[in-house]
Amino acid sequence: MNVRQGPNSTSCHSALVAAELTNLSGITVVTNNIEILSFLSQSELHVISSGGHLRKTNRNCLIGADAERTFSEIRANIMFFSAKALSEDGIIYDCDREEICLRRVMMQAAGKKIFLCESEKYGQTAGYCQCGIGEIDCLVTETAQRERFKALEGGFTCY
């Protein structure tokens, strides 16, 4: 099984997912997040860095042509990602165009797409559209907020 961790994913949810992954065996994690890469390198997991260059505004994130090439060449069973915002009409947004572009490459090559979304991101927008909620398979959020997210139309599962 391959698990892919998306750009701009230094959220609490991403750290929790990374911690849970360390309990698994026989998986490969491909990430462009330096904090997650460092954390998982201490585990028994097979961990691959996307390569690329450091984002000036987000020094935890590797982006660029090298990262895009890595993600376009690897088929991931599951992709975990977060973004800055989820509008009330079900559009996922972020504030960085290069991260959006890289995440689109990742989404094209991923089987299941899991969006990690803290409740404070709901009802917000940002400068760039990532995708519609119908393009993801699952949304993970805090337990108390699940019903609010389930009201969005899109055919995704909410945990």
HELIX and SHEET records of a PDB file:
HELIX    1   1 CYS A   12  LEU A   21  1                                  10    
HELIX    2   2 ILE A   34  LEU A   40  1                                   7    
HELIX    3   3 ALA A   65  GLU A   73  1                                   9    
HELIX    4   4 ARG A   97  GLN A  108  1                                  12    
HELIX    5   5 SER A  119  LYS A  121  5                                   3    
HELIX    6   6 ILE A  133  GLU A  135  5                                   3    
HELIX    7   7 THR A  143  GLN A  145  5                                   3    
HELIX    8   8 ARG A  146  LYS A  150  1                                   5    
SHEET    1   A 7 HIS A  46  SER A  49  0                                        
SHEET    2   A 7 THR A  28  THR A  31  1                                        
SHEET    3   A 7 ASN A   2  GLN A   5  1                                        
SHEET    4   A 7 ALA A  76  PHE A  81  1                                        
SHEET    5   A 7 ALA A 110  LEU A 116  1                                        
SHEET    6   A 7 CYS A 138  VAL A 140  1                                        
SHEET    7   A 7 THR A 157  CYS A 158  1                                        
SHEET    1   B 2 HIS A  53  LEU A  54  0                                        
SHEET    2   B 2 LEU A  62  ILE A  63 -1                                        
SHEET    1   C 3 ALA A  85  LEU A  86  0                                        
SHEET    2   C 3 ILE A  91  ASP A  94 -1                                        
SHEET    3   C 3 TYR A 128  GLY A 132 -1                                        
END                                                                             
